[in-house]
Amino acid sequence: MKTYEILFTGQVQGVGFRFHVQECSRHLPVYGTVRNLSDGRVKVIAQGDQGSIREFIRLIKIPRHRMMKIKQVEVHEIELAKQYHDFRIIY
């Protein structure tokens, strides 16, 4: 299982984006966290196999409504000793 840091830029705060990300994780074997950053981006830490992570990102890019607008997605594989067993929103 690999761990990825995924950063979403655009209109992703105040529009239910974190809930949308959590909902997308329920369809796949992807675990981790999602949180807002102070600079307006949303940060996801996701663990899963490469195919599941690709599908997870694809699902996230399908907005729940027109207020969500993703301008950029950055994906970085990271080393993380912690292993997640669910997917949580961090407030």
C-alpha positions in Angstrom: 0.0 0.0 0.0 1.3 3.4 -1.0 0.7 6.8 0.6 0.0 10.0 -1.4 -0.4 13.6 -0.5 -2.9 15.2 -2.9 -3.4 18.9 -3.0 -6.5 20.4 -4.7 -6.5 24.1 -5.7 -9.5 26.1 -6.9 -12.9 26.7 -5.4 -12.6 23.8 -2.9 -13.4 25.4 0.4 -16.9 26.2 1.7 -18.6 24.1 -1.0 -18.8 20.7 0.6 -15.6 19.5 -1.0 -14.2 17.6 2.0 -17.5 15.7 2.3 -17.3 14.9 -1.4 -13.8 13.6 -1.0 -14.9 11.4 1.9 -17.9 10.1 -0.1 -15.5 9.2 -3.0 -13.4 7.1 -0.7 -16.3 5.0 0.3 -16.5 3.4 -3.2 -12.8 2.3 -3.1 -10.2 0.7 -0.8 -8.7 4.1 -0.1 -8.0 5.4 3.5 -6.7 8.6 5.0 -7.7 12.1 5.8 -8.9 15.3 4.1 -8.5 18.9 5.5 -8.6 22.5 4.5 -5.4 24.4 4.4 -5.1 28.1 5.4 -4.0 29.0 1.9 -7.3 27.9 0.4 -6.2 24.5 -0.8 -7.5 21.2 0.4 -5.0 18.5 1.4 -5.7 14.8 1.2 -3.5 12.0 2.6 -4.6 8.8 0.8 -3.4 5.3 1.2 -4.2 2.5 -1.3 -2.8 0.8 -4.4 -2.0 2.9 -7.4 -5.1 1.9 -9.4 -7.4 2.8 -6.5 -5.7 6.1 -6.0 -6.1 7.0 -9.7 -9.8 6.1 -9.6 -10.2 8.0 -6.3 -8.8 11.2 -7.9 -10.9 10.6 -11.1 -14.1 10.5 -8.9 -13.1 13.5 -6.9 -12.7 15.5 -10.2 -16.4 14.9 -10.9 -18.0 17.8 -8.9 -21.1 17.3 -6.9 -22.4 20.7 -8.0 -21.3 23.7 -10.0 -19.8 25.6 -7.1 -16.9 23.2 -6.9 -14.2 24.1 -9.3 -10.8 22.2 -9.2 -8.1 24.2 -11.0 -5.1 22.1 -10.1 -4.3 18.7 -8.6 -0.8 17.9 -7.2 0.0 14.3 -6.3 3.1 13.3 -4.4 4.0 9.9 -3.1 5.2 10.2 0.5 6.7 8.0 3.2 4.4 7.7 6.2 4.7 5.2 9.0 1.1 5.5 10.0 -1.5 3.2 8.4 -5.1 4.4 8.1 -8.1 2.1 8.4 -10.8 4.6 7.5 -11.2 7.9 5.8 -11.8 11.0 8.0 -12.5 14.7 7.6 -10.2 16.8 9.8 -11.8 20.0 11.0 
